[in-house]
């Protein structure tokens, strides 16, 4: 039996006055509320209720907010405030006429957290000592994380580093035992 996932957000359809409605046919917008912190984002389509385009817009807006919030959490931006900042930034981009900023689309690990995960793994494997990390390696790797996107991608692709990173971000990777 699958474990039930804890709800993170509440999705509501709203009419032009901001009142929650029960059916897509009455909706002109959406409200996305993060349950941890209670922060909300409300968007209106500017279209009439009942049109297929309005219903598709509402579905797309709800999906976009969910995806942005998820990407924020994966990047270690776990607070409701940070997630709402990311949602607002994406909508501002859309409102400016740019549908997507390709430089932001890919998941980008937090450089400090990535270096910590990499350092922990390197010490565990005996590749460097904790003293070397403290004396030179952390700063060296941090500089590389800022300047070398390929290095970041390669480091994050190491399963052990990804697992340590997830733990540091408060999002442990599930094991088979957790899922069976």
C-alpha positions as CSV (number, residue, x, y, z in Angstrom):
1,X,0.0,0.0,0.0
2,X,1.4,3.4,-1.0
3,X,2.1,6.0,1.6
4,X,-0.2,9.0,1.5
5,X,1.8,12.2,0.6
6,X,1.4,15.2,2.9
7,X,-0.4,18.0,1.1
8,X,1.8,21.0,0.6
9,X,-0.6,23.4,-1.1
10,X,-4.2,24.1,-1.5
11,X,-5.5,24.8,-5.1
12,X,-8.7,26.7,-5.5
13,X,-10.6,28.0,-8.5
14,X,-11.9,31.5,-8.1
15,X,-14.3,33.8,-9.9
16,X,-13.6,37.4,-11.0
17,X,-14.4,38.7,-7.5
18,X,-11.9,36.2,-5.8
19,X,-14.6,34.0,-4.4
20,X,-13.9,30.3,-4.4
21,X,-16.0,28.3,-6.9
22,X,-16.5,24.6,-7.2
23,X,-16.5,24.1,-10.9
24,X,-14.2,25.0,-13.7
25,X,-17.1,26.5,-15.7
26,X,-17.5,29.3,-13.1
27,X,-13.7,30.0,-12.7
28,X,-11.8,32.9,-14.1
29,X,-8.7,32.4,-12.0
30,X,-6.8,30.4,-9.4
31,X,-5.6,30.7,-5.8
32,X,-2.5,28.7,-4.8
33,X,-1.9,28.6,-1.0
34,X,1.1,27.0,0.7
35,X,-0.2,25.2,3.8
36,X,3.0,25.7,5.7
37,X,3.0,29.5,6.2
38,X,-0.4,30.2,4.7
39,X,1.0,32.4,1.9
40,X,-1.2,32.7,-1.2
41,X,-0.8,33.6,-4.8
42,X,-4.0,34.6,-6.7
43,X,-4.1,35.0,-10.5
44,X,-6.9,36.1,-12.8
45,X,-7.1,35.1,-16.5
46,X,-9.0,38.3,-17.5
47,X,-11.2,36.0,-19.6
48,X,-14.9,35.2,-19.2
49,X,-16.0,32.2,-17.1
50,X,-17.1,29.1,-19.0
51,X,-14.8,29.5,-22.1
52,X,-12.6,26.5,-22.9
53,X,-9.6,28.9,-23.0
54,X,-10.4,30.2,-19.5
55,X,-10.5,26.6,-18.2
56,X,-7.2,25.8,-19.9
57,X,-5.7,29.0,-18.5
58,X,-6.8,28.1,-15.0
59,X,-5.4,24.6,-15.3
60,X,-2.1,25.9,-16.7
61,X,-1.7,28.6,-14.0
62,X,-2.4,26.1,-11.2
63,X,0.2,23.7,-12.7
64,X,2.8,26.4,-13.2
65,X,2.5,27.5,-9.6
66,X,2.8,23.9,-8.4
67,X,5.9,23.3,-10.6
68,X,7.6,26.6,-9.5
69,X,7.0,25.8,-5.8
70,X,8.4,22.3,-6.3
71,X,11.5,23.6,-8.1
72,X,12.0,26.0,-5.3
73,X,11.9,23.3,-2.7
74,X,14.3,21.1,-4.7
75,X,16.7,24.1,-4.8
76,X,16.6,24.3,-1.0
77,X,14.2,27.3,-0.9
78,X,11.8,25.7,1.5
79,X,10.1,28.6,3.2
80,X,6.7,29.8,2.0
81,X,8.1,33.3,1.5
82,X,10.9,32.0,-0.8
83,X,8.5,29.9,-2.8
84,X,6.1,32.8,-3.3
85,X,9.0,35.0,-4.3
86,X,9.9,32.5,-7.0
87,X,6.2,32.3,-8.2
88,X,6.0,36.1,-8.3
89,X,9.2,36.3,-10.2
90,X,8.0,33.8,-12.8
91,X,4.7,35.6,-13.3
92,X,6.5,38.9,-13.6
93,X,8.6,37.4,-16.4
94,X,5.5,36.2,-18.1
95,X,3.8,39.6,-17.7
96,X,6.9,41.2,-19.3
97,X,6.3,39.1,-22.4
98,X,8.9,36.4,-21.8
99,X,7.3,33.0,-21.4
100,X,10.3,31.2,-20.0
101,X,13.8,32.2,-19.0
102,X,15.9,29.2,-20.1
103,X,18.7,30.2,-17.8
104,X,16.4,29.4,-14.9
105,X,14.6,26.3,-16.1
106,X,17.1,23.7,-15.1
107,X,17.5,22.8,-11.5
108,X,20.5,24.6,-10.1
109,X,21.8,23.3,-6.8
110,X,22.7,25.8,-4.1
111,X,26.5,26.2,-4.5
112,X,27.3,26.2,-0.8
113,X,25.1,23.1,-0.1
114,X,26.6,21.3,-3.1
115,X,30.1,22.0,-2.0
116,X,29.3,20.8,1.5
117,X,27.8,17.6,0.1
118,X,30.7,17.1,-2.2
119,X,33.2,17.7,0.6
120,X,31.4,15.3,2.9
121,X,31.5,12.6,0.3
122,X,35.1,13.2,-0.6
123,X,36.1,12.9,3.1
124,X,34.0,9.7,3.5
125,X,35.8,8.2,0.4
126,X,39.2,9.2,1.7
127,X,39.9,11.4,-1.3
128,X,40.7,14.4,1.0
129,X,41.0,15.0,4.7
130,X,38.6,17.2,6.7
131,X,41.6,19.5,7.3
132,X,42.2,19.8,3.6
133,X,38.6,20.7,3.1
134,X,38.8,23.4,5.8
135,X,42.2,24.8,4.7
136,X,41.8,25.0,0.9
137,X,39.4,22.6,-0.8
138,X,36.1,24.2,0.3
139,X,37.1,27.6,-1.1
140,X,38.5,26.0,-4.3
141,X,35.4,24.0,-4.9
142,X,33.1,27.0,-4.0
143,X,34.9,29.1,-6.7
144,X,34.5,26.2,-9.2
145,X,30.8,25.9,-8.3
146,X,30.3,29.6,-9.3
147,X,32.4,29.4,-12.5
148,X,32.0,26.0,-14.0
149,X,28.5,24.8,-14.8
150,X,29.8,21.5,-16.1
151,X,31.5,20.8,-12.8
152,X,28.3,21.5,-10.9
153,X,26.4,19.2,-13.2
154,X,29.0,16.4,-12.9
155,X,29.2,16.8,-9.1
156,X,25.4,16.7,-8.7
157,X,25.2,13.6,-10.9
158,X,27.2,11.6,-8.3
159,X,24.5,9.5,-6.5
160,X,26.1,9.8,-3.0
161,X,26.5,13.6,-3.4
162,X,22.9,13.9,-4.5
163,X,21.8,11.9,-1.5
164,X,23.9,14.0,0.9
165,X,22.6,17.2,-0.8
166,X,19.0,16.1,-0.3
167,X,19.7,15.4,3.4
168,X,21.3,18.8,3.8
169,X,18.3,20.4,2.1
170,X,16.0,18.5,4.4
171,X,14.7,16.3,1.6
172,X,16.1,12.8,2.1
173,X,16.0,10.4,-0.8
174,X,13.6,7.6,-0.2
175,X,15.0,4.1,0.0
176,X,13.4,0.9,-1.3
177,X,12.5,0.1,2.3
178,X,10.6,3.4,2.6
179,X,8.6,2.6,-0.6
180,X,7.9,-1.1,-0.4
